[in-house]
Amino acid sequence: MRMESVRSGGKIMNRLSCVVLLIGLVFAMPSAQASSNFNLNVSDRAFGLSLGTDLTGTGLYGSVGYLEHRRRGSVGDAALELVANANPGGHPIWIGLGARLVYADASLIHESGSALAVGVSFHTTWVGYNRLGFGGHVYYAPNAVAFGATDRYLEYEAHFGYYLLRHGLVYVGYRHVGVAYAGTPVITLDSGVNVGFRISF
């Protein structure tokens, strides 16, 4: 019993250390005159947070994130995206193309591993009423870019929200995160509705 308690305590400390490290990495990035974002969302059994900033004036955007589910496991990631307005002549639609290096720990089956997931994200506002914002992303890593015990990884998310402030969005979202390891079916690390906010500074 004592050994299990020690292991549990060590696991919690490792996850807290990951969160602190991710926060430090973002604020260590070059950010002169750059726009940065902080995102936090929660559901009944999970929470997710991310920090991101513009790395260059040409649309290169870097971020780090962490997702924790109380029973199923956790995911940490570091991402690079090229973000641009895909509709410069009209209503802005922001599209991002990039990659995420993810580390997924499935505590239910005591497996963990990493993958390089590639994907796309988007965000826009309602035409004629820019207080309503919506967006989402999809990231996928097939076996060819999965490492260690990881076989493949899939994450997708969508959100719809309201800008209470010019740079502050509150939203309702849906997220699904699944990972397969060698010899296992797809393990769902998180799936369901969450609420959260995103602020830009």
N, C-alpha and C positions, 0 to 999 in steps of 0.2 A: 504493500500500500504506500509505504514511504517512497519507494523508488518511482512509482507511478506519479506521485505528487511532485517529485523532483523533475521528472521528465516534462510534466505539464507546465510547471513553472518555467523551465528552460525554453519550452516552445513559445510561451507567451512573451518572454523576454526577447527571443529571436524575432518575433513578429513586430514588437514595438521598435526594436532596433532597425528593422526594415523601413518602417514608417518614417523614423527620424532621418535615416540615410536618404530616402527618397526626397524628403523636404529639403535637406541640405544640398542635394545634387541640383535641384531646380534653381535655388537661389544662388548657386555658384556659377550658373551659366551666364554668359555675357548678355547683359540686358539694358545697355544704354539706350534710352528713348524707346524701349520695347514695351509692348503690351503683354501683360501676364494675366493668367486666369487661375482661379481656385474653384474647384468643383467638389461638392460633398453631397452624397445621397444615402438614404437609409431605407431599409425594409424591416419586416418583422424579425428576421434572423441574420441580416447582412448589412454591411455598410461598405461604401466605396468612396475613395477620395482621389483626386488628381491635382497636380500642379503643372502648369505649362507656361512657356514664354516664347516670344519671337526671338529667334537666334540671329536672323539677318533681316535686312530691309527688303529682301526679295521673296519673302514668304516662307522661309524655312522655319518650322515650328518644332520645338522640343518639349516633351512632357514626361512625367513619371506618374505612376498610379499604383494604388493598392486596393484590393478587394478582399474582404474577410467574411466568410460565412461561418456561423458559430458551430455548425455540425459537419459541414461538407469539406471545408478547406479554405485555401487562400490563393490569390494570384498577385504577383508583383510584376510591373512592366516598365520599360523605358522605350519611348517612341520618338521617331522623327517623321515629320510630314511636310510636304510642300503644299501650302494652302493659298488659294487664289479665288477671286471672284469669277465664276464661270459665266456670268451674264453681265459684262461690264457696260453694255449699252442700255440696260434696263434694271429691273428690280434685282438687288444683289442676292446671289446664291453662292455661298462659300463652300468650296469643295476641297477636301484634303486627300492626297494620295501619299501613302507611306508604309512604314513597317514598324512593328512592335516586337521587341525582345521580351518574351514572357517567361516567368517561372511559376509553374502551377504545382501546388501541394495539395493532393487529395487525401485529407486526413482519414476519410472513411475507409480507405483501402491501404493506407500507409505507403503511397507511391508519390513520387515527385519527379519533375523533369522540366526542361525548357524547350522553347520553340521560337522560331522567327516567323511571326505572322504578318502577312501583307494584307492591305485593305484600303478602304475608302471611307471617308466621313463627309457629312454635309450639315450645313446649318443655314436657315433663312428665316425671314419674318413674313407674316401675313401681308399680302399685297393690299395697300391702302390702310393698314393698321399695324404699325411696326411694334406695338407692345406685345403682340402674340408671336412667339418664336417656336420653331420646331426643328428637329434634326435627328441625327443618328449616325451609326457607323456599323461596319461589318469588317471583321478581321479573321483570316483563316490561315492555318499552317498545316500543309500536308506532311506526309511522312518524310519527304525529301529534306525538309528544313526543320525537323523535330529532332531533339537531341536527348541523350540519356534514355530513360525509360519511356519518354513521351512518344506516342505514335502519331497523333494529330490533335489540333486545337481549333476551336471555333468560338467566336464571340460576336454577338450582335446586340444592338441597343437602339431604342427610339425614345424620343422625349417630346413633350409638348408643354409649353409654359407661358408665363406672363412676366413681362419686365416691370417689376415694381419700381425699379430705379433705371436710369439710363444704362447703367452697367451692371445691373443686378437682376438675374432671371430666376424665378422660382418655377419648378416644373414637376410634372408627373412623368415617370418613365417606365419602360419595360426593358429588362436585360436578361440575356441568356448566355451562359458560359458553360461550354462542355469540353472535356479533354479525354482522350483515350490513351491508355498506356499499353505497352507490349503485352498481348495476351488478355486484355480486358475489353469489355464493351465501353461505349462512351459514358463517362461519369459526369453528371450534371453538378457543377460546383455552385451555380446560382441560376435561378429562373423565376421571374415574377416581377411584380410591380414595385416601384420604389418612388420616393419623393425626395426632392433635393433642391439645391440652389447652386448657381454659378455666378461668380462675381469677376469682373475684369478691373484691372488696376494698372 
